[in-house]
Amino acid sequence: MEFSSKLLENAVYEMSQLPGIGKRTALRLVLHLLKQPEAQTGRLANALGSLRKDIKFCSNCHNISDVVLCEICANPKRDKSLVCVVEDIRDVMAIENTSQYNGLYHVLGGKISPMEGIGPQDLTIQSLVEKVKNGAIRELIFAMSSTMEGDTTNFYIYKQIQDHELTTSTIARGIAVGDELEFADEITLGRSIIHRIPFESSLKANG
C-alpha cells in the first residue's frame, strides 16, 4: 500500500495494530478522522491518553477502575463472601448486565495457555489463593469460558484451594462448549449463574 504522506502511513500502521483491523480498514478510519473537526479528533486522542495514564486496577478484584477500590468492591450491598472468577473485564460487564449476581469478582487477567506462553504466574491466581486462605470467601464461582484453556485454568485454581473450607461451583453449561462468556446472551448467562453446579460435578462430567 503506497502512501502520499509519512504521517498518514504512520497513523494507518498504528491503527492497524488493533485487533480485527486490517490496513484497509485502518486507512478508512484514519481518513474519516481527518474529515472530522480537529477538536473531535483531539478529544479522542485525549481520552486514549488519559486511559493509559490514569487507569487503575482494583486493589481487591483487579478489575479496571478509576479509583483504587472499584465501585463493585466498595458497594456495601454486595455479598463479599461470594466471589466469581472471570478472565477479564468483558466478563464482568457481561455478568453485571444480567442483574442476577450480587457478589464480588476476581479478574485473572487471562487464562492459562501454554501455547501462548501464559502460565499461572502471569495471572492473578496467587492473590485469589491468598483470599481463600484468609477465610473470607464462602463460595467461589468459576465463570471462565468453556474452552480447554478455561477448563485448565479452573482446574489449576481448584487444585490450589481444594484443601480449604469453601464451596466451589461453576456456571451451568447453558453456555455452549467453546463459547466465550462475553458473547452469551444475558438471559442464558443469568440462568447459568443462578443454576450453577458444584465444581466437582463438572470434573466428573468431563472425566
C-alpha positions in Angstrom: 0.0 0.0 0.0 1.6 3.3 -1.2 1.1 6.4 0.9 1.5 10.0 -0.2 2.3 11.1 3.4 4.5 9.6 6.0 2.2 11.0 8.7 -0.7 9.2 7.1 1.3 6.0 6.8 2.3 6.1 10.5 -1.3 6.7 11.6 -2.6 3.8 9.5 0.1 1.5 10.8 -0.7 2.2 14.4 -4.4 1.9 13.8 -3.9 -1.5 12.1 -2.3 -2.9 15.2 -5.7 -3.0 16.8 -7.5 -6.4 16.9 -9.5 -7.1 13.8 -8.3 -4.0 12.0 -6.5 -4.6 8.7 -4.7 -1.9 6.8 -7.6 -1.1 4.5 -10.0 -0.6 7.4 -7.3 1.4 9.3 -6.9 3.7 6.3 -10.7 4.2 6.1 -10.8 5.1 9.9 -7.8 7.4 9.6 -9.3 9.2 6.6 -12.6 9.5 8.5 -10.8 11.1 11.4 -9.1 13.6 9.1 -12.5 14.7 7.9 -13.8 15.4 11.4 -13.3 18.7 13.3 -9.9 18.9 14.9 -11.5 19.3 18.3 -13.2 15.9 17.9 -10.0 14.2 17.0 -8.3 15.9 19.9 -10.9 14.6 22.3 -10.3 11.1 21.1 -6.6 11.4 21.5 -7.0 12.9 25.0 -9.4 10.1 26.0 -6.9 7.5 24.9 -4.0 9.3 26.6 -6.0 9.6 29.8 -6.9 5.9 29.7 -3.3 4.8 29.5 -2.1 7.4 32.1 -4.8 7.3 34.7 -6.5 3.9 34.6 -6.1 1.8 37.7 -6.7 -1.8 38.6 -8.9 -2.5 41.7 -6.7 -3.5 44.6 -9.1 -6.2 45.6 -10.5 -7.8 42.5 -8.1 -6.5 39.8 -11.0 -5.1 37.7 -10.3 -1.9 35.7 -11.3 1.1 37.7 -10.8 4.9 38.1 -10.0 4.5 41.8 -8.0 2.2 44.0 -11.1 0.2 45.0 -13.7 -0.3 42.2 -17.4 0.5 42.7 -18.4 -3.1 42.9 -15.9 -4.0 45.7 -16.8 -0.7 47.5 -20.5 -1.4 47.4 -21.7 -2.4 50.9 -24.7 -4.2 49.4 -22.6 -6.7 47.6 -22.0 -10.2 49.2 -18.3 -10.1 49.9 -18.2 -13.8 50.7 -19.3 -14.8 47.2 -16.6 -14.4 44.5 -16.9 -15.1 40.8 -13.7 -15.9 39.0 -13.5 -14.4 35.4 -11.0 -13.9 32.7 -11.2 -10.1 32.1 -13.4 -7.0 32.4 -15.6 -8.0 29.5 -16.8 -11.0 31.5 -17.5 -8.7 34.5 -19.6 -6.5 32.2 -21.5 -9.4 30.7 -22.4 -10.8 34.1 -23.3 -7.4 35.6 -25.7 -6.9 32.6 -27.7 -10.0 33.7 -28.6 -8.4 37.1 -28.6 -11.9 38.5 -25.3 -11.7 40.6 -24.7 -9.8 43.8 -21.3 -11.0 44.8 -17.8 -9.8 44.0 -15.4 -10.7 41.2 -11.8 -11.8 40.8 -10.3 -10.9 37.4 -7.5 -13.2 36.4 -6.3 -11.1 33.5 -6.3 -14.0 31.1 -6.3 -17.8 31.2 -3.6 -20.5 31.3 -2.4 -21.1 27.8 0.9 -22.9 27.3 0.6 -22.4 23.5 0.7 -18.6 24.1 3.3 -18.8 26.8 0.8 -17.8 29.6 1.3 -19.7 32.9 -0.2 -19.4 36.3 2.4 -16.8 37.3 1.2 -14.5 34.6 -2.3 -14.3 36.1 -3.6 -13.0 39.5 -4.1 -16.6 40.7 -1.9 -16.2 43.8 -3.8 -13.3 45.2 -7.0 -15.3 44.8 -5.5 -18.2 46.7 -4.5 -15.8 49.5 -8.1 -14.6 49.7 -9.2 -18.2 50.1 -6.6 -18.8 52.8 -7.8 -15.7 54.7 -11.2 -17.4 55.1 -13.2 -14.5 53.7 -14.8 -16.5 50.9 -17.6 -19.0 51.4 -18.2 -19.7 47.7 -16.0 -19.5 44.7 -17.8 -19.5 41.3 -15.7 -20.5 38.3 -17.1 -18.5 35.3 -14.4 -19.0 32.7 -15.2 -19.6 29.1 -15.9 -23.3 28.4 -12.7 -23.8 26.3 -9.8 -26.1 27.0 -7.8 -23.1 28.4 -10.7 -22.1 30.6 -11.2 -25.6 32.0 -7.4 -25.9 32.6 -7.4 -22.6 34.5 -10.4 -23.7 36.6 -8.8 -27.0 37.4 -5.4 -25.4 38.4 -7.1 -23.0 40.8 -9.3 -25.8 42.2 -6.2 -27.8 43.0 -4.6 -24.8 44.8 -7.6 -24.3 47.1 -9.2 -27.8 47.5 -7.9 -28.3 51.0 -9.6 -25.1 52.3 -13.2 -25.0 53.6 -15.4 -23.3 50.9 -17.9 -24.2 48.3 -16.6 -24.3 44.7 -19.1 -24.1 41.8 -19.2 -23.4 38.1 -21.8 -21.8 35.9 -24.2 -24.3 34.3 -23.4 -25.3 30.8 -26.2 -23.2 29.2 -23.2 -21.7 27.6 -22.1 -23.8 24.7 -18.7 -25.5 24.9 -16.1 -23.4 23.2 -18.1 -20.1 23.7 -16.7 -17.0 25.2 -18.7 -15.6 28.1 -18.9 -12.1 26.6 -20.9 -13.3 23.6 -23.6 -15.2 25.6 -27.0 -13.5 25.7 -28.0 -12.0 29.1 -30.8 -14.5 29.8 -28.7 -17.6 29.1 -25.8 -16.2 31.1 -28.0 -15.2 34.0 -29.6 -18.6 34.2 -26.2 -20.2 34.1 -25.2 -18.3 37.2 -28.4 -19.0 39.1 -28.3 -22.7 38.3 -24.6 -23.1 38.9 -23.4 -26.6 39.8 -20.7 -27.9 42.2 -17.3 -27.8 40.5 -16.6 -31.4 41.4 -19.6 -32.4 39.4 -18.2 -30.7 36.3 -15.0 -32.7 36.8 -16.9 -36.0 36.7 -18.8 -34.9 33.7 -15.7 -34.1 31.8 -13.8 -37.1 33.0 
